[in-house]
Amino acid sequence: MISVRHLLVVCGLPVVVAAEGVTTEGSLTATWNDNLSHSAQAADCRQATVFSADGSFSQRIPLSRDLALLAGGSAEVETCPRYDGLDTLAAVARLAAREKFGLGALAPVLSLSAEAGASSFRESARNGWSAKASVGLAKRFDEAWRAALNAEWSHQDARQIVFDRENRALSAELSWDLSDHWQIAAGASRQWGQQEANASWNSWSYVTSGAAGPALANYYEQVPDTYSNTFGSGWIAYRIEGHTDLGWISISPALAPNTALPLRYQVVEVHGGAGTRYLSHQLSLSLVHRF
Amino acid sequence: MPRPHPIITLFLLVGLTSASLAHAAGTVQVVMKDDKGQPVADAVASLTLLDGPPPAVVPPAEPVVILQQNEEFSPYVTPLVVGTRVSFPNHDKVQHHVYSLSKAKKFELPLYSGEPRELVTFDQPGVVALGCNIHDWMSAYVVVLTTPYFEKTGAAGTASLAGLPAGRYRLEVWHPRLAATVTREVVIAASDDATQVISVTLKPDRRIRRAPDASGGGYK
């Protein structure tokens, strides 16, 4: 279970590292997910709310007028009261190079970023480390409109192979500041690689028995799987290969010059082999503050 | 920051009073209000003498200071005369990179903390928009003038231009949200006491949002 001590560590991180030249940010988020279990069968979909707190810091190291290194890290604590096997404590170290092509707010910015981290779950089979590399290009068109493109590779190495994941993703986001108080943003992303899914024993045995057809049975017999009690006794966690489409829209009022309250809706569609797919809808509310 | 109504009617009330018959000097009181009667701050009112030789413009001996504090410029609007030197001290923990791309003064002070290495001399008239190359939301304006008669409206929306010799002047009022400078001819005579009301439309306040963005899309 995530302890109060863990929460204090994460929430206090930005304060602790508020040193000369260091930028710090913290957020508190509540996310409702109608398919937290990543289940393909409607009867297996488990909805729940996940609460998280994170703090991050970054130190800017100028290399030239237009090029800078950003070194930093973040820590996150996440808890899901209904399915506490997903409770997590995670830490990430990050290094990025940022090149700004010119002077002023409208100059495009190219970012190269690499990060490595470790995660500790209540369900220890999920524990492991992760790595991510990304390249991003952001451009502001005027005071209101901004676009960003991002390409990303990520790898997650867990204790159980079922929870290992490797993905490549492309994403695009467009944001529109209606005023200096209100921002609307929308984006889309496609990931290629591996995703976790979960099924109750009834659904799993139904499919693997061939009752849903031999193609599905063959597919499910080939994917890595393991018993997992996160969503119920005797459930099966398994890993599928395919692609994942994400779309999101958010509206974010500024509560103060350095504080925002983004409300975000995201829809996710995961396509696996043999025509398998599952949908997930998420609604999150965050309190984000730059210290 | 509060977002004013996109279309705001600004009332400029100009009261002309003769301060002293003996010196034939007057005072112009500029009162700026929006359509809701609220005062409008940070407008620069200046008077240019139209008849006779222009008065001498002497820049101050000490540099004018524009601070960077809490990741904002302060003040937001700074009127000054041609030839004035400006210091841009950084009182924040993070470095700033002050720049301007304006025709009246192109310059940049690359990343620094504390006191800047150099002063910036504003040697041409015009409006100079300032920014920080790191923090896009930081903005400010320097209004470089060729007349010694100018004042900026304060929080009460008023500006008082005193010690004006009698004569014919061009009154100009500039504000960051005015599409064009408001211009009127004003005659100051020893016994004059006149009031003018000028209505103008202000543009929406389109500053870059400072609040942090929501993090990008992801799935786990």
Interface residues (C-beta under 8 A of the other chain):
Chain A: A18 A19 E20 G21 V22 T23 E25 S27 R60 P62 R65 K100 L103 G104 A105 A107 R140 D142 E143 A144 A148 N150 S171 E173 S175 D177 S179 D180 H181 Q183 A185 G187 A188 S189 Q191 Q195 T244 L246 W248 S250 S252 A254 L255 A256 P257 N258 T259 A260 P262 R264 Q266 V268 S280 S286 V288 H289 R290
Chain B: M1 R3 K93 V94 Q95 H97 Y99 L101 E108 P110 L111 S113 G131 N133 I134 D136 W137 P204 D205 R206 R207 I208 R209 R210 A211 P212 D213 A214 S215 G216 G217 G218 Y219
